[in-house]
Amino acid sequence: MAMSDEERYAWIRLTLEPGIGPVTARHLLVAFGLPQDIFGASPAALMKVVPQKLALQLAGPVNPQIHALIERTFEWLGRAGHHIVTLADEHYPARLLDTADPPSLLYVDGDPQVLAGPAIAMVGARSATVGGTDNAFAFARHLAEAGWTIVSGLAQGIDAAAHEGALASGVMPATIAVMGTGINRVYPAINKDLAMRIREQGALVSELPLDTAAVAHQFPRRNRIVAGLSLGVLVVEAAQRSGSLTTARLAGENGREVFAIPGSIHSPLSRGCHALIRQGAKLVETAQDIVEELSRSGAVPKSGAGSDSGSQSAQQEPAVQKQGRPVAARGSARSDLAPAVPDMATDSVNPVHEHVLQKIGFDPVSMDMLVLRLQITVSELAGLLAELEMTGKIVRLPDGRYLQRANPLQ
């Protein structure tokens, strides 16, 4: 049954009242029923559940600023594809109810039914290596082809690559972006085009009120929703102290599978994944490893989603695409490629060398691959590699590939 405007108003107000978080909201809902019953209760009745100051606040008239924000939210809801999903809604994702503090209300831009489908979260470093984003893109594409919706956080690096890979599969629905801002504010702004494509091929989701700006403490709370919506979490790249590890921990606490891709022992962005594997996360090398593990636990992908050929490609395609991903599929994420090599710097920290080292990453790489990543000529690259080799920052391997040294010579 459709929610009345009075009910919708009360649900939104409940999430906007200062001092009312998801846990307190649930206690009030258990005690009184629906939000309009909470606001209609006497201060004495409310004081049995919350402190006196909060009871008087809830029993009193709505704050004018809160009322104004609710009115703006109603305007937002009047546009196509905009929804709110409450704890009492049939479309509220059941898996979120298994978490310690499920959001009382979710803002959804896209199809709210997407939230209930079989999903896998993919998370990792914002400052990801090229190899890491290649892995994220490839895994997400093949998992989406196999019928799984990819959940991530719309951040730069691994998150963006995972969303892009899922979108490149062409399936519907492909991906869900859980935002750490109000749903009408895309952060980072560079991912605005990506967000618009996600809403067309999945959904944008936030528990935060409209116009909420990006603040650091909101992102760990976003991560609990990423973990809660998913049957498993794949960590692609992560430093030892990373928000991605928080997502993995929350997933484990909720009884979800945790997967991690191993990396170079020289890379700081592999240490988080290696720590997870030591703690019991499942080491994966292909998307099919994840599909098989989840199928053993009884999880199945979307009915009819992903053809047999799509599933086969997920099994046969290597985790890292050796020749890179299609340019058109990446959109704004292609900004990691420099258009040209700038002039040589005279400072002790050479930005040209640092740029080349970033593109080399921490795994052996051929000159052909570096030419593609840097978009420069072979002769230009050869000169730069010679300079880096002379400074001891890279070493040429017997097979002709280059490796960045973990402790470069000074």
N, C-alpha and C positions, 0 to 999 in steps of 0.2 A: 504494500500500500504506500502511495506517495506521501511524503512528509509534508505537513502543513507549514505555512510560513511561521506560525507561532513556535512549532517544534524546532524548525530550523534555526530560528532566532535564538532560542534557549540553548541549543547545542553549541552554537558559535559563541554565545556569551560565556558559557561554562569554561570554554578553553581560553577566553580572554581575561577572565577575572584574575587579578594579581593574587598570588599565593595558592592557586589551584593548579597543581600538576596532574599528570595522568593517574598517579596512585590515589591522591586525595579525591579526584573526580570519581574514580571507581568506587571508593568507600561511600561517597555521597549517593551515587547511583544505586548501589546495593541497598542503602538505607531508605531512599525515598522513591526510587523508580526512575522516571524520565526527568530530564533537566528542568522542565517547566514546573515539576512537582518540587524540585529543590528550591527554586526561587519563590515558590508559593508557600513554603514552610515557615513556621514561626522561628524567631531567634532561639527560643528555648529548645525547640526540637533540633535545630541545626547544631546547637552547642553540645549535643550528645555525640556529635561526629567530628566537629572542628572547633578550634578555639573561639572564644567569645568575639574577638575583633573580626574574625573571618565570618562568623555567623551573622553579625550585624551587617557586614558588607553584602552578603548574599541575600539577606532579607530586605535590604533597602532598594531604592531605585537604581537603575543602571547608570553607571558613570557616563556623562555626555560624550567623552572621547571614545569609550567602548561602543556606545550607540552609533557614533559616526563611522567607526570602522566596520560595524556590522552592516550598516547601510551600503558601504562601499563593497562589502563582500556580496551582498545581494545583487548589486550591479554586475559584479564579476560573474556570479552564477547565472545571470541572464544571457550570457554569451555561449555560443555553441561549443560543446565539448567540455564545459566546466561543471564540476560536480563537487559535492562534499559527501564523504562516506563516514557514517558514525558507527559507534559500537552496536547500535540497534539495527543497522542496515544489513539487508540480506547480502549485499556485495562486500561487506567487511571481510578482509582475508582471514580465514580461520587460523592460518599458521601464526599470524600476529597475536592471536589470543593466547598462544602458548608462551609468550614472552612475559617477563616480569612486570613490565609497565607498558602495555599496548596503548598507543595514542587514542584519545577519546574521539578524535575526528581527524580525517585525512582530506586534504584538498587534492583533487585529481584533475589534471588537464589531459584529456584523452579518454580512453575506454576504461571505466572502473572495473569491468569484469576481468581485465587482464591480470589484476592483482591476485586472483584466485588460482591461476594456472600454475603448472609445474615450472619452477624457476630455479636458476642457479645464479648466485652472486659472484661477481668477479671484481676484485679490488687490488690495489697496489699503489706504488709510488707515484707522486705527481711528477717528480723529476726523473722520469723513467729513462732507461737506455733505449736505443733504437731496437735492440734485440727484444727487450721487454715489451715494447708496444707492438712489435711484430707478433710475438707470442699471444698477447692479449687479443689482437685482431683476429688471428687465425683460430684460436680456441673458441672465441665468441661466435664467429661465423659458423663453424662446424657444429657447435652445440645448438645454435639457433636452427640450423638446417635439420638437426636431429629432433627438433620439436621442443626445445627448452627455451623459455624466456630468460634473457640475460638481465640481471639487476645490478646496477652500479650507482655511483654517486655523482656523476656529471662533472667530476674534477678533471683537471688536465692530466696528461700522462696515461696511466693504465686505464682509468675509468673511461676517458674519452675514446681510447682505442677499442675497448670492449664494446661500448655502445656502437661505434662505427662498424666493427666486425659483425655485430648482430644485424644492423641495418643493411649491410651489404648482402646478407643472406636472402633478402627479399621476402622473408616469411612474415606472416601477420598472426599474432603480435610478435615482435622481435625483442623489444627491450623496455625496461622500466628504469627511469632515472629518479632516484630519491634525493631531494634537494635539501640543503642545509640553510635555505633562505625561504622567504615567502615565495609562493609558487609563481607569482608575477615578476620575480626578480631572478634573472639567470646569473649565476656566479660559477666560474669566472665569465665575464662578458664575452670573451672570445668564443665561448661555446653556445652562443645564442642560436646560431643557425643549426647546430647539432640538436639543441633542445627542441626547436620547431619540427625537425624531422622525426625526433623520438615521439612527440605527441601524435604524429600521423601514423606511426607504425608501432605504437605501444602506449605509454603513459608517462607523464610527469607527476610526481607525488611529493607532497610536503605536509608536515603536521603543523607548520608554523603559520601565523597569521599573514595576511597579505602585507606587502611592503616591508617585511622583516629583512633587514640587511644581513650580510655575512658577518658573523661573529664567531670567534674560534671555538667557544664552548658548545656551540650548537652542532658542530660536525660529529662529535662522538655520539650525540643523541640520534643524529641521522643514521649513524652506522648500525644502531640497534634495529632500525627498521629495515635496512638493507639485509642484515642477517635474518631478521624475523620473517621476511617475505620468501625466503629461499629454502630449498631442501638441502643445499650444500653451498659452501663458500670456497672459491678458488683464489688463492693469493698468488699473484704472478710475480711481483717484485716488491720487496719491502725491506727497509732498514731495520736495525735491531729495535729501535724505538719508533714505532709507526702506528698511525691510526688503523691501518689495515690489520694489524695484529689484534687490535681491540675488536674489530669486526669478527675475526676468526675466533677469538675467545668467546664472544657472545654467542656465536653459532654453536660452538662446542657445548656451552652451558645449556643451550636450548635443544641439545640432542641432534644437531645437524652434522652432516659430514663436513670435514675440513680437508681441503686439498692444497698442495703447494707445488710449484714448479721449481726444481733446483736450478742453481745458476753457477757462475764461476766462483771459485773460492776466493778470488781476488776482489770481487765486487762487493762494496758495502751494501748494495741493494739486494744481495742474495742472502745476507745474514739473517734477516727476518724469516725468510722461507726455510732456511736450513734449521733455524731454531724450532719452527713449527713441526718440521719433519722429525726432529729429535724428540719432540713432545708427543708424537703420535699421529700427526697429520699424514695423509696419504700422499706419497710422492707420485706425481703424474708426469708423463712425457707426451701424451697425446690426448686429444679430446675424448677419444674412445675409452681411455682409462676411466674417465669420470662417468661416462654413460654406463659402462659395465658395472662400476661400483655402485652407482645409484640403483641400477636395475636389480642388483643382488639384495638391496635393502627394501625392495618393493616399490620404489618410485618409478613412475612411468611418465614419458613426455606427453604433450598435448595430443589428443586423439585426432588423427588425420593430418597432423602438422609434420612437415619434413617427409620427403619421399624416401624410398629405399635408396635411391642413388645419392640423396643428400646424406643419409646415414653412412653410406659406404665412403663418401668423400671425407667424412669426419674421421673415419678409421684410417684411411690411406694417406691423407694429407699430413705432412710432417708438422710438428709443433711450430717450427720457425720456417717461414717461407723464404727460401734461399735467395729469391730474386726480388723480395719486397712485395708489398701489396699494391693493388691497382691504385693509380693516382686519383682517379675520379671518385673512388669509394671513400677516400679519407676526408674530403672537404677541407675545412679549416685546419684539421690536424696536420696538414702538410707543411705548416709553418715551421716544423722542426728542420726543414731543409733550407740552408742558406742559399740565396740566389747567386752569390758570388763570393770569392775569397777577398776580404779587405786587405788594405795595405799592411805590410809588416809593421809591428809595433816595436818601439825601442825600449819599452819598460821591461822590468825583470819578468813580469807576468805577460806573456805574449798571447793576446786574444785569439790570434789565428791558430796558434798551436793548441790552445785550450779548446777551440771549436773542433779541430780535427780529432783531438783526444776524446771528446764527447761522442763523436760519430764512430770512433773505433770501438768504444765500449770496453768491456773487460773480457771479451772472448776473442779468439783468433779470427781475423777477418782478412779477406783477400783484397788486392788492389781493385779488382773489378767491382766488388761490392762498395768500396769506399768511393769510387768514382760516381756510382749511382747515388750514394747517400749525400755526397758533398756537391755533386753537379759541377765538377771542374774537370779539366783535361788531365790525361795521364801524366803529361810532363809537369804540370803544376803540382799534382799530387806527389810525384816522385821526389821533387825538390823538398816539399814539406816533410815527407817521411824521412828523408835523409837527415834533415835538421833535427827532427825528433829523435832519431836513432843516435845521432851524435851527442845529444844531451842526456841520453840514457833513459828517456821517458818511454820508449817503445823498443821492442826487440824483433828482429826478423827471424822467423822460424825456418827450419830446414825445408818445409814444403812451400815457402814463399809467402806465407801469410804473416800478418803482423799482430803482435800482442802488446797491450799496454802493461807496463810493469807496475806492480802493486806498490813498490818502494823505489821510485825513479832515482837515478843517480843525480847528485847535485853538481 
